[in-house]
Each structure stands twice: as structure tokens, then as C-alpha cells.
Amino acid sequence: MNWDILTGLLTEIWALTVKMAPFLLFGFLIAGVLHVLIPDEKVYEHLSGGTLLAVVKASIFGVPLPLCSCGVIPVAAHIRRQGASKGATISFLTSTPTTGIDSIFATYSLLGLVFAIARPVAAFISGIAAGIATNFLNNRDENRQPVDNGGHCETCRVPDKSGSSVLSKVKSAISYGFGELVEDVAKWLVIGIVAGGVISFLVPENFFSKYLGNPLIAYPLVLAIATPMYVCATGSIPIAAALVAKGLTPGAALVFLIAGPATNTATLSFVGGKLGKRTLLAYLSVVLLTAFAFGLILDGFFKVEATQAVLSAKKELIPSWLSSLSAIFLFLLVLRALALKFIPQKFSEVRGMGIVIKVPDMSCRHCV
């Protein structure tokens, strides 16, 4: 590879990392605090029953939770076993992977305030709509038989109740936010940043506006690519930012940010196989329609503002030295996470938050 090309690629990748790092680290910290302050049992208690309120609560709980498409499956299976209706389960399964408290801050760092607001709003509305559609298509007196979790472990984490002091809670928040959560998203974060850097460096200016300027062409194409693929809420951000910078409309980028994290082949298989074909129809239809609708709204009313926000993200929002230090710290966290993930370990690991059992082919550790 030509040295100039390699240098250019690394420069773009580092620039994306520097812009994201401070906000992403802050998001990890807030996620850790929420994890400690809001016990999982409290979430399950509010999601039982087949009422509209349960569907709304499921979507509300799902929006800030930093669970990826893989990690949300065992949690959804568990709340279903706890008595949640198919509607509440699907509401949670739809809103949760689309965004999270960590990805909201990261979205603001690269895409601006319009995207940072539109994304969680879209996740919230799509969750409610999917839940209502699911309850409508299924009998309200549905028989809630135990649901298989589709091969994902259901109770890998054994809660640690040994300490409830302030210090222990602080340690737990840090352990979760900068440990477990980073391990869950590290691989996809790296892929997203590298892909964003490649697009930024190699794709000509206004390339997408020239060939994909028509939403009726761009949106279906983005949906066709994003629906089956796996991309986490955080890892999708640098890709979307690079696409908008190269001429893709903000609406099409939002379509990718909604449909990409919310759907993938594993989730579709779980929903269809364990919750039924009607539920799969409701889930997939609502996600695609919501993504399309919010894309049209963004392009119709906020296209200029959203585009300018992405282009102005190159300006420093915080001191450069702090951004650089944050990027270095994030790099070390990701390096540690990847080492733990890919270096074989023969035995179970005992961590501060509980016991983690190494399971072959299990790619996500968010099992509650």
C-alpha cells in the first residue's frame, strides 16, 4: 500500500476517534451509573401484562439502555418469561438496540444535535408502534409459554449482592461502563470507525448526492443493505457521518442509523421462530416504515441544519488536548476489550459484577 494512502487513512481514522472519544467515554460513564441505579428486576416488574402502558414503558426503558442487537435477545427472552406480552417484548426489542445513552452522546459528537434528538425519538416511537401492532395481530389473551432464547444464554450474570456501599456502587458503575460495555461494542466500534475513515478518505466529495440524491432510490437501497446486517448503535455513527459528509442526505443516513442496529438476521430469526410470524411481520414492518418516515421528515424539514451540523463537527467542541487524551484512553480500553475477547481463556472469569461463563460462539456478554 502506498505510504501516502496509509497515512491519509490513519489520519481520518484518528480524527474520527478524537471527535467521538470524549462524548463516548461520558456516555459509558452515564450508562454505568444507570446500570447501578436501575436494577434489572425493576425493569421487569413494569413490563408484565399486555396493556398499552406496558408497551410504552418497554420503549421508555429500552431507549437509554446500551444493549446491542445481540445482547438484547436474551434480555427480551427473559422479560417474556417474566410475563411480558409479545407487544411489550417487541417494543423493548425494537427501541433498545436502536440507541442508548452512550450512542446518544456519540451521535451528538459526530452528527450534531438534530441527529442526537431524532434518533432516540425514532427509537421510542418505533418501539411503541411495533408493540401496538404486535398486540393487535396477536390475541390479547395469548398463552405465555416459556420462550427459548434462540441459543443465547439467559442468566449468565449472577448478580453480586455482596456490597451496597457508595464505594462498591461506584466500582460497579465503572466496571460496567468502562469494562463490560466496552467489551460489548469494541469490535463493532473499531469496524465502524475504520469504515468511516475509509469512506472519508476514498470517496469523492458529493459522490452520494450525485448518484443517490433521490430519497426514493436512496432509502430502499439503504434499507436493503442495513436490514440483514449487524451494526451496533455506536459503531454505525462514524459510518453515517462519513456518508453525509460525502453527499448522502441526512434522511438516508438516519434510515441507516435506525434500521441497521434495530434489525439483523439473528434478531429476525429469534422473533420469527420464538414469537411467531405475525410478530415478525409487525416488528419488521414498523421498523422499516418508521425509518423511512423519519428519513423523509429529516430531509423535508431539517436537511440543511442536519447537514451543516455534520460538516461543522470538524470544529473543536472541547479542548484538543482533552480530546486527544480521551482518544488515547478509549484506544486502551478497546485494546483491552479486544484482548479479553479474542485471547482464549479456558476457565470462567469472576468479575466484579458477577460470574461470566465463557460460552463458545457467544459474542455478547450482556446476559441478564
C-alpha positions as CSV (number, residue, x, y, z in Angstrom):
1,M,0.0,0.0,0.0
2,N,1.2,3.5,-0.9
3,W,2.6,5.3,2.2
4,D,0.5,8.4,1.4
5,I,-2.7,6.4,1.3
6,L,-1.9,4.6,4.6
7,T,-1.1,7.9,6.2
8,G,-4.3,9.5,4.9
9,L,-6.4,6.6,6.1
10,L,-4.9,6.6,9.6
11,T,-5.3,10.4,9.8
12,E,-9.0,10.2,9.0
13,I,-9.5,7.2,11.5
14,W,-7.7,9.1,14.2
15,A,-9.7,12.3,13.5
16,L,-13.0,10.4,13.9
17,T,-11.7,8.8,17.1
18,V,-10.7,12.1,18.6
19,K,-14.1,13.7,17.9
20,M,-16.0,10.7,19.3
21,A,-13.9,9.8,22.3
22,P,-14.8,12.4,25.0
23,F,-18.6,12.0,24.4
24,L,-18.4,8.3,24.1
25,L,-16.5,8.0,27.4
26,F,-19.0,10.2,29.1
27,G,-21.8,8.0,27.7
28,F,-20.1,4.9,29.0
29,L,-19.9,6.5,32.5
30,I,-23.6,7.5,32.5
31,A,-24.5,4.0,31.3
32,G,-22.6,2.5,34.2
33,V,-24.4,4.8,36.7
34,L,-27.8,3.9,35.2
35,H,-26.9,0.2,35.4
36,V,-26.3,0.6,39.1
37,L,-29.2,2.9,39.9
38,I,-31.9,1.0,38.0
39,P,-31.9,-2.7,38.9
40,D,-33.0,-5.1,36.2
41,E,-35.7,-6.5,38.4
42,K,-37.4,-3.1,38.5
43,V,-37.5,-3.1,34.7
44,Y,-39.1,-6.5,34.5
45,E,-41.8,-5.5,37.1
46,H,-43.1,-2.8,34.8
47,L,-43.2,-4.8,31.6
48,S,-45.7,-7.5,32.7
49,G,-49.1,-7.7,31.1
50,G,-50.4,-6.9,27.7
51,T,-51.5,-3.3,28.2
52,L,-50.6,-0.2,26.2
53,L,-48.8,1.1,29.3
54,A,-46.5,-1.9,29.4
55,V,-45.7,-1.3,25.7
56,V,-44.9,2.4,26.4
57,K,-42.8,1.5,29.5
58,A,-40.9,-1.1,27.5
59,S,-39.9,1.5,24.9
60,I,-39.0,4.1,27.6
61,F,-36.8,1.6,29.4
62,G,-35.2,0.5,26.1
63,V,-34.1,3.8,24.7
64,P,-31.3,4.6,27.2
65,L,-30.1,1.0,27.8
66,P,-26.8,0.4,26.0
67,L,-27.7,-3.1,24.7
68,C,-26.7,-4.1,21.2
69,S,-28.8,-6.3,18.9
70,C,-27.1,-9.4,20.2
71,G,-27.3,-8.5,23.8
72,V,-31.0,-7.5,23.7
73,I,-32.1,-11.0,22.6
74,P,-31.5,-12.8,25.9
75,V,-32.9,-9.9,27.9
76,A,-36.1,-9.9,25.7
77,A,-36.4,-13.6,26.2
78,H,-36.2,-13.1,29.9
79,I,-38.8,-10.4,30.2
80,R,-41.1,-12.5,28.1
81,R,-40.7,-15.4,30.6
82,Q,-41.4,-12.9,33.4
83,G,-44.9,-12.3,32.0
84,A,-44.4,-9.5,29.4
85,S,-46.7,-9.7,26.4
86,K,-45.4,-10.1,22.9
87,G,-46.2,-6.4,22.4
88,A,-44.1,-5.3,25.3
89,T,-41.3,-7.7,24.4
90,I,-41.2,-6.4,20.8
91,S,-41.4,-2.8,22.0
92,F,-38.3,-3.4,24.1
93,L,-36.6,-5.4,21.4
94,T,-37.1,-2.6,18.9
95,S,-36.2,0.5,20.9
96,T,-33.3,-0.9,22.8
97,P,-30.6,-1.6,20.1
98,T,-31.5,1.4,18.0
99,T,-29.9,3.8,20.5
100,G,-28.5,4.0,24.0
101,I,-27.2,6.6,26.4
102,D,-23.7,6.1,25.1
103,S,-24.6,6.3,21.5
104,I,-26.7,9.4,22.1
105,F,-23.6,11.3,23.2
106,A,-21.5,9.8,20.4
107,T,-24.2,10.8,17.9
108,Y,-24.0,14.4,19.0
109,S,-20.2,14.4,18.7
110,L,-20.2,13.5,15.0
111,L,-23.7,14.2,13.7
112,G,-24.9,17.1,15.8
113,L,-28.0,17.9,17.8
114,V,-30.6,17.2,15.2
115,F,-29.5,13.6,14.8
116,A,-28.9,13.2,18.6
117,I,-32.6,14.1,19.2
118,A,-34.1,12.4,16.1
119,R,-32.5,9.0,16.8
120,P,-33.9,8.4,20.3
121,V,-37.3,9.9,19.4
122,A,-37.4,7.5,16.4
123,A,-36.4,4.6,18.6
124,F,-39.1,5.5,21.2
125,I,-41.9,5.8,18.6
126,S,-40.9,2.7,16.6
127,G,-40.9,0.7,19.8
128,I,-44.4,1.8,20.8
129,A,-45.7,1.3,17.3
130,A,-44.2,-2.2,17.0
131,G,-45.6,-3.2,20.3
132,I,-49.1,-2.0,19.5
133,A,-49.0,-3.7,16.1
134,T,-47.8,-6.9,17.7
135,N,-50.6,-6.9,20.3
136,F,-53.1,-6.1,17.6
137,L,-52.0,-9.0,15.4
138,N,-51.9,-11.5,18.3
139,N,-54.6,-12.5,20.7
140,R,-54.6,-10.4,23.8
141,D,-55.2,-13.5,26.0
142,E,-52.1,-15.1,24.4
143,N,-50.7,-18.1,26.2
144,R,-47.3,-17.0,27.5
145,Q,-45.4,-20.3,27.3
146,P,-41.7,-20.2,28.1
147,V,-39.7,-18.8,25.2
148,D,-36.5,-20.3,24.1
149,N,-33.8,-17.6,23.8
150,G,-32.6,-18.7,20.5
151,G,-29.3,-20.1,21.6
152,H,-28.3,-17.1,23.6
153,C,-27.6,-17.5,27.3
154,E,-30.3,-16.2,29.6
155,T,-28.8,-15.9,33.1
156,C,-25.0,-15.7,32.5
157,R,-24.6,-13.0,35.1
158,V,-25.0,-13.9,38.7
159,P,-25.8,-10.6,40.5
160,D,-23.3,-9.5,43.1
161,K,-25.1,-8.6,46.2
162,S,-22.1,-8.6,48.4
163,G,-21.9,-4.8,48.8
164,S,-24.2,-1.9,48.7
165,S,-21.9,0.9,49.9
166,V,-21.3,4.0,47.8
167,L,-17.8,2.9,47.0
168,S,-19.0,-0.5,45.8
169,K,-21.6,1.1,43.6
170,V,-19.0,3.5,42.1
171,K,-16.8,0.5,41.4
172,S,-19.7,-1.4,39.8
173,A,-20.6,1.6,37.6
174,I,-17.0,2.0,36.4
175,S,-16.6,-1.8,35.9
176,Y,-19.8,-1.9,33.8
177,G,-19.3,1.3,31.9
178,F,-15.6,1.0,31.1
179,G,-15.4,-2.8,31.3
180,E,-18.4,-4.9,30.2
181,L,-20.0,-2.2,28.0
182,V,-16.7,-1.5,26.1
183,E,-16.2,-5.2,25.6
184,D,-19.6,-5.5,24.0
185,V,-19.1,-2.7,21.5
186,A,-15.4,-2.7,21.0
187,K,-15.3,-4.9,17.8
188,W,-18.1,-3.0,16.1
189,L,-16.8,0.4,17.2
190,V,-13.5,-0.4,15.6
191,I,-15.2,-1.6,12.4
192,G,-17.4,1.5,12.3
193,I,-14.5,4.0,12.8
194,V,-12.3,2.2,10.3
195,A,-15.2,2.1,7.7
196,G,-15.9,5.8,8.4
197,G,-12.2,6.6,7.9
198,V,-12.1,4.7,4.6
199,I,-15.2,6.4,3.3
200,S,-13.9,9.9,4.3
201,F,-10.6,9.3,2.6
202,L,-11.5,7.4,-0.5
203,V,-15.0,8.6,-1.6
204,P,-15.0,11.8,-3.6
205,E,-16.9,14.8,-2.4
206,N,-20.6,14.9,-3.3
207,F,-20.4,11.3,-4.6
208,F,-23.7,10.2,-2.9
209,S,-25.6,13.4,-3.8
210,K,-24.7,12.8,-7.4
211,Y,-25.9,9.1,-7.5
212,L,-28.2,8.8,-4.5
213,G,-29.8,12.2,-4.3
214,N,-33.3,10.9,-4.8
215,P,-34.8,9.6,-1.5
216,L,-37.0,7.1,-3.4
217,I,-33.8,5.4,-4.6
218,A,-31.5,6.0,-1.6
219,Y,-33.9,4.9,1.2
220,P,-34.8,1.5,-0.2
221,L,-31.2,0.8,-1.1
222,V,-30.1,1.7,2.5
223,L,-32.9,-0.4,4.0
224,A,-31.9,-3.4,1.8
225,I,-28.3,-3.1,3.0
226,A,-29.0,-2.3,6.6
227,T,-31.8,-4.7,7.5
228,P,-29.9,-8.0,7.3
229,M,-26.5,-6.7,8.5
230,Y,-25.3,-6.4,12.1
231,V,-24.1,-3.0,13.1
232,C,-24.3,-1.6,16.7
233,A,-25.8,1.7,17.6
234,T,-22.4,3.2,18.3
235,G,-20.4,1.6,15.5
236,S,-22.9,2.9,12.9
237,I,-22.3,6.6,13.8
238,P,-18.9,7.2,12.1
239,I,-20.2,5.4,9.0
240,A,-23.3,7.6,8.9
241,A,-21.2,10.8,9.5
242,A,-18.8,9.9,6.6
243,L,-21.7,9.1,4.3
244,V,-23.4,12.5,5.0
245,A,-20.0,14.3,4.6
246,K,-19.8,12.7,1.1
247,G,-23.2,13.8,0.0
248,L,-25.7,11.3,1.3
249,T,-28.8,13.0,2.5
250,P,-29.3,13.2,6.3
251,G,-32.6,11.4,6.0
252,A,-30.9,8.4,4.3
253,A,-28.3,8.4,7.0
254,L,-31.0,8.3,9.6
255,V,-32.6,5.4,7.9
256,F,-29.3,3.6,8.2
257,L,-29.0,4.6,11.9
258,I,-32.5,3.2,12.7
259,A,-32.7,0.1,10.6
260,G,-29.1,-1.0,10.9
261,P,-29.0,-1.5,14.7
262,A,-32.7,-2.5,15.1
263,T,-32.6,-5.4,12.7
264,N,-30.3,-8.2,11.7
265,T,-30.6,-11.8,10.7
266,A,-30.2,-13.1,14.2
267,T,-32.9,-10.9,15.7
268,L,-35.2,-11.6,12.8
269,S,-34.7,-15.3,13.3
270,F,-35.4,-15.1,17.0
271,V,-38.6,-13.0,16.6
272,G,-39.9,-15.3,13.8
273,G,-39.0,-18.5,15.5
274,K,-39.9,-17.8,19.1
275,L,-42.6,-15.1,18.9
276,G,-44.3,-16.0,15.7
277,K,-44.6,-14.9,12.1
278,R,-47.3,-12.3,12.9
279,T,-45.0,-10.7,15.4
280,L,-42.1,-10.8,12.9
281,L,-44.4,-9.1,10.4
282,A,-45.3,-6.4,12.8
283,Y,-41.7,-5.9,14.0
284,L,-40.1,-5.7,10.6
285,S,-42.8,-3.6,9.0
286,V,-42.8,-1.0,11.8
287,V,-39.0,-0.7,11.8
288,L,-38.8,-0.2,8.1
289,L,-41.8,2.2,7.9
290,T,-40.5,4.2,10.9
291,A,-37.0,4.5,9.4
292,F,-38.5,5.6,6.0
293,A,-40.8,8.1,7.7
294,F,-38.2,9.7,9.9
295,G,-35.8,9.9,7.0
296,L,-38.4,11.8,5.0
297,I,-39.2,14.1,7.9
298,L,-35.5,14.9,8.4
299,D,-34.8,15.6,4.8
300,G,-38.1,17.5,4.4
301,F,-37.7,19.9,7.4
302,F,-34.1,19.7,8.8
303,K,-31.9,18.7,5.9
304,V,-29.9,21.9,5.9
305,E,-29.4,22.1,9.6
306,A,-28.5,18.4,9.9
307,T,-26.0,18.6,7.0
308,Q,-24.4,21.7,8.4
309,A,-24.1,20.1,11.8
310,V,-22.2,17.1,10.4
311,L,-19.9,19.3,8.4
312,S,-19.2,21.6,11.3
313,A,-18.3,18.6,13.5
314,K,-14.8,19.1,12.3
315,K,-14.6,22.2,14.6
316,E,-13.4,21.6,18.1
317,L,-16.2,21.3,20.6
318,I,-13.8,20.8,23.5
319,P,-10.1,21.4,24.0
320,S,-7.9,19.5,21.6
321,W,-5.7,18.2,24.4
322,L,-8.7,16.7,26.2
323,S,-10.0,15.1,23.1
324,S,-6.6,13.6,22.4
325,L,-6.3,12.2,25.9
326,S,-9.8,10.8,25.7
327,A,-8.9,9.1,22.4
328,I,-5.8,7.5,23.9
329,F,-7.8,6.3,26.9
330,L,-10.6,5.0,24.6
331,F,-7.9,3.2,22.5
332,L,-6.5,1.5,25.6
333,L,-10.0,0.4,26.7
334,V,-10.8,-1.0,23.3
335,L,-7.4,-2.7,23.1
336,R,-8.1,-4.4,26.5
337,A,-11.6,-5.4,25.5
338,L,-10.4,-7.0,22.2
339,A,-7.6,-8.8,24.0
340,L,-10.1,-10.3,26.5
341,K,-12.5,-11.2,23.7
342,F,-10.1,-12.9,21.3
343,I,-7.4,-14.3,23.6
344,P,-8.6,-17.8,24.5
345,Q,-9.5,-18.4,28.2
346,K,-10.1,-21.9,29.4
347,F,-11.8,-21.0,32.6
348,S,-14.6,-18.9,33.8
349,E,-13.8,-15.4,34.9
350,V,-15.0,-13.9,38.1
351,R,-15.7,-10.2,37.7
352,G,-16.9,-7.5,40.0
353,M,-20.4,-7.7,38.6
354,G,-20.7,-11.4,38.9
355,I,-19.6,-14.6,37.2
356,V,-19.1,-14.7,33.5
357,I,-19.1,-18.1,31.8
358,K,-17.2,-18.4,28.5
359,V,-19.6,-20.0,26.0
360,P,-18.5,-21.0,22.5
361,D,-19.9,-18.8,19.8
362,M,-21.4,-16.4,22.3
363,S,-20.4,-13.0,21.1
364,C,-22.1,-10.8,23.6
365,R,-21.9,-10.6,27.4
366,H,-25.0,-8.6,28.1
367,C,-26.9,-11.5,29.5
368,V,-29.1,-10.7,32.4
